[in-house]
Amino acid sequence: MMPAVETNKLAKSYKKVEALKPLDLAIEPGEIFGLVGPDGAGKTTAIKLLASLLRPTSGRAGVFGFDTASQPEAVRSQIGYMSQSFALYPELTVRENLDFFADIYRVKPGDKKTRLQELMDFSRLGPFRDRLAGKLSGGMKQKLAVSCALIHTPRLLLLDEPTTGIDPISRRELWKLLYDIWKGGVTIVVATPYMDEAERCGRVALMDGGRMLLCDTPEHLKSGLGLEVIEADHEEPTRIQELIAAWNGVDGIHRFGRLLHLHLGDPSVQRPKLEAALRGTGARLRRIEPSLEDVFLAMTGR
């Protein structure tokens, strides 16, 4: 089966800045694939290259067999794209925005009314059809943006940090919407800085500094490094962190509120030493399964 997305040493540079270092990817039809990493990781550049909004400095990318550089119109007919910023028209209503994008994507007049109604029902924006887009909540704006990207029934949906800046409930609702889209047969590539969202993807590429570090399912990434993580819980985590930092038996210390995640290289040797070093402090230690965030921190050290 032809990949939905295929890249071969795809790279993009701006003068001396390598925004995306050579990237090799193959994303199969029907996947939810995550590009995961912090700001500056190369996620947005990769998404824009796949959307044929940027030309690569070197290498190539294909979307359902169409070359993004030499066949941009054919690529755009296959994709729906949602940028980081709210790119809709705040002075138009929900319905007017959908109607406008239907015309932009040349949806046939006979199909447009049905498609608009389907999307408003699907996204539950129907009761707000006459509300100005600029007056919507953050989560509703994102739902409208996704709906506009779906107006022409694309085969591939490219989303650049769709949940950044919206509240947790709206994030959950948007991901429910994405799962419904995926069940309808649409391939989804989503860029996100949130590791909990990465867990929702079938496969993810962990990215940092413009390059891909690892690519696999979340489960394989968490088990593949042989990472041993000990969680230390204490009401004064700074004090415990200072004690551990003074001892060279831990490969990494990462703080999550009052919790510390400690990465042990050789648990059979280091765990007893760690317990001895913290004896009498009141710190509670327990072994936990590594998260994707632990994997990323172990790979990058930050």
C-alpha positions in Angstrom: 0.0 0.0 0.0 1.3 3.5 -0.9 2.3 5.4 2.2 0.2 8.4 3.1 3.4 10.3 3.8 6.9 9.5 2.8 10.0 11.6 3.2 13.6 10.9 2.1 16.3 13.0 3.8 13.8 15.9 3.9 15.6 19.0 5.2 15.1 22.8 5.4 17.6 25.5 6.3 17.4 29.3 6.6 20.9 30.7 5.9 22.9 29.1 8.7 19.9 27.7 10.7 19.0 24.1 10.1 15.3 24.2 11.0 14.8 20.5 9.9 17.7 18.1 9.6 17.4 15.2 7.1 14.2 13.4 8.0 13.2 9.9 6.9 9.6 9.0 7.6 6.9 6.6 6.3 3.4 7.1 7.6 0.8 4.5 6.5 -2.8 5.4 5.6 -5.0 5.3 8.7 -2.4 6.2 11.2 -2.5 8.9 13.9 1.1 10.0 13.9 2.6 12.5 16.3 5.5 14.9 15.8 6.5 15.5 19.4 8.9 17.9 20.9 9.5 21.4 22.3 9.6 24.7 20.5 12.4 24.7 17.9 12.2 20.9 17.5 11.3 21.2 13.8 7.7 20.1 14.0 6.2 23.2 12.3 8.7 23.1 9.6 8.0 19.5 8.9 4.2 20.1 8.8 4.6 23.0 6.4 6.9 21.0 4.1 4.3 18.2 4.0 1.6 20.8 3.3 3.7 22.1 0.4 3.8 25.5 2.0 7.6 25.4 2.1 10.1 24.1 -0.5 12.8 21.8 1.0 16.4 22.8 0.9 17.2 19.1 0.1 15.5 15.8 0.1 11.9 15.2 -0.9 8.5 14.5 0.6 5.5 12.7 -0.9 1.8 12.7 0.0 -0.1 9.7 -1.4 2.5 9.6 -4.2 2.5 13.3 -5.1 5.7 15.3 -4.7 5.2 18.3 -2.4 7.7 20.4 -4.3 6.8 19.7 -7.9 3.1 18.8 -7.5 1.8 21.2 -4.8 -1.7 21.6 -6.1 -2.2 17.8 -6.2 -0.9 17.6 -2.7 -3.2 20.3 -1.4 -6.2 18.4 -2.9 -5.3 15.5 -0.6 -4.8 17.4 2.6 -6.5 19.5 5.3 -4.1 21.8 7.1 -4.5 23.7 10.4 -1.8 26.1 11.4 -0.7 27.1 14.9 -2.5 30.4 14.9 -6.2 30.9 14.5 -6.3 31.4 10.7 -10.1 31.9 10.3 -12.0 35.1 9.9 -13.2 36.5 13.3 -15.7 38.9 11.6 -17.5 36.0 9.9 -19.9 33.6 11.6 -19.3 29.9 12.0 -21.4 29.1 9.0 -19.9 31.9 6.9 -16.4 30.6 7.7 -17.4 27.0 6.6 -19.1 28.4 3.5 -16.0 30.5 2.6 -13.6 27.5 2.9 -16.0 25.3 0.9 -15.6 27.8 -1.9 -11.8 28.0 -1.5 -11.6 24.2 -1.8 -14.1 24.2 -4.7 -16.6 22.0 -3.0 -19.4 21.4 -5.6 -22.5 23.6 -4.9 -24.7 20.5 -4.8 -22.5 19.0 -2.1 -21.8 22.1 0.0 -25.0 22.4 2.0 -24.9 18.7 3.0 -21.2 18.9 3.9 -21.7 22.1 6.0 -24.5 20.5 8.0 -22.5 17.3 8.5 -19.5 19.2 9.9 -21.6 21.4 12.2 -23.3 18.3 13.6 -20.0 16.4 13.8 -18.3 19.2 15.7 -21.4 20.2 17.7 -21.1 23.7 16.4 -24.6 23.7 15.0 -26.2 25.8 17.8 -23.5 28.4 17.3 -23.8 28.6 13.5 -24.6 32.4 13.6 -22.0 33.3 16.2 -19.0 35.4 15.0 -15.9 33.2 15.0 -14.1 35.9 17.0 -16.6 35.5 19.8 -16.1 31.7 20.2 -14.2 30.2 23.1 -10.7 28.9 22.4 -11.8 25.3 22.2 -14.7 26.1 19.9 -12.4 28.1 17.6 -10.1 25.0 17.3 -13.1 22.8 16.4 -14.2 25.3 13.8 -10.6 25.4 12.4 -10.5 21.6 12.2 -14.0 21.6 10.5 -12.8 24.1 7.9 -9.8 21.9 7.2 -12.2 19.0 6.6 -14.6 20.8 4.4 -13.3 19.1 1.2 -13.1 15.6 2.7 -9.2 15.3 2.7 -7.4 12.0 3.0 -4.7 13.5 5.2 -5.2 16.0 8.1 -2.1 18.0 9.1 -2.4 19.7 12.5 0.2 22.1 13.9 -0.2 22.2 17.7 -4.0 22.3 17.6 -4.5 22.3 21.4 -1.9 24.9 22.5 -3.5 27.6 24.6 -6.8 25.9 25.2 -8.2 24.5 28.5 -7.9 20.8 29.5 -11.6 20.0 28.9 -11.4 21.5 25.4 -8.3 19.5 24.7 -10.1 16.3 25.6 -13.0 17.3 23.4 -10.8 18.1 20.5 -9.0 14.8 20.8 -12.4 13.0 20.8 -13.2 14.8 17.6 -9.8 13.7 16.1 -10.5 10.1 17.0 -13.9 10.4 15.3 -12.2 11.8 12.2 -9.6 9.0 12.3 -12.4 6.3 12.5 -13.8 7.8 9.3 -10.6 6.8 7.5 -8.6 10.0 7.6 -4.9 9.8 8.3 -3.8 12.3 10.9 -0.4 13.9 11.5 -0.4 16.1 14.6 2.5 18.2 16.0 2.4 18.7 19.7 4.6 19.7 22.6 2.5 17.7 25.1 3.8 14.3 26.0 0.3 13.2 27.3 -1.1 13.9 23.8 1.8 11.8 22.3 0.4 8.9 24.2 -2.8 9.1 22.2 -1.0 8.6 18.9 -0.4 5.2 17.2 3.3 6.2 16.5 5.3 9.2 17.4 8.6 10.8 16.3 10.4 12.4 19.2 12.1 15.6 17.9 14.6 18.1 19.2 16.8 20.7 17.7 15.5 20.0 14.2 16.2 16.3 14.2 14.3 13.1 14.9 15.6 11.3 17.9 13.4 8.2 17.9 10.3 6.9 16.1 8.1 4.1 17.3 4.9 3.4 19.2 4.7 5.0 22.6 4.8 1.6 24.2 8.0 0.5 22.4 9.6 3.9 23.1 9.0 3.5 26.8 10.2 0.0 27.0 13.0 0.0 24.4 15.6 2.1 26.3 15.6 -0.2 29.4 15.0 2.9 31.5 14.6 2.4 35.2 12.7 5.3 36.9 12.4 5.8 40.6 9.9 8.4 41.9 10.9 10.3 45.0 8.1 12.1 46.9 8.9 14.7 49.5 7.4 17.9 50.7 10.8 19.6 50.2 11.9 18.3 46.8 14.6 20.9 46.4 16.4 19.6 49.5 16.1 16.0 48.2 17.3 17.1 44.8 20.4 18.7 46.3 21.2 15.6 48.3 20.9 13.4 45.2 22.8 15.9 43.0 25.8 15.6 45.4 25.9 11.9 44.8 27.0 10.5 41.4 24.9 7.4 41.4 21.9 8.8 39.4 22.0 9.4 35.6 19.3 12.0 35.6 17.1 14.0 38.0 13.9 15.6 36.7 11.4 17.5 38.8 7.6 17.3 38.5 6.2 19.6 41.2 7.0 17.9 44.5 7.9 14.7 42.8 11.4 13.8 41.4 12.0 11.2 38.7 15.4 9.6 39.1 16.9 7.7 36.1 19.1 4.8 37.3 21.6 3.3 34.9 22.2 0.1 36.9 19.3 -0.4 39.3 20.7 -3.5 41.1 23.7 -1.5 42.2 22.3 2.0 42.4 18.9 1.4 44.1 20.4 0.2 47.4 22.8 3.1 47.4 20.0 5.6 46.6 17.9 4.2 49.5 20.9 4.5 51.8 21.6 8.1 50.7 18.1 9.2 51.4 17.6 7.2 54.6 16.2 9.4 57.4 15.0 12.2 55.0 11.4 10.9 54.9 11.5 10.7 51.1 9.2 8.0 49.8 10.6 6.0 46.9 8.8 3.8 44.4 9.6 2.3 41.0 7.4 3.6 38.2 6.9 2.8 34.6 8.7 5.5 32.4 6.6 8.0 30.6 7.3 9.4 27.2 8.5 12.5 29.0 11.0 10.4 30.9 12.2 8.9 27.6 12.6 12.4 26.1 14.5 13.7 29.1 16.7 10.6 29.0 17.5 11.3 25.4 18.1 15.0 25.6 19.1 15.6 29.3 16.5 18.4 29.6 
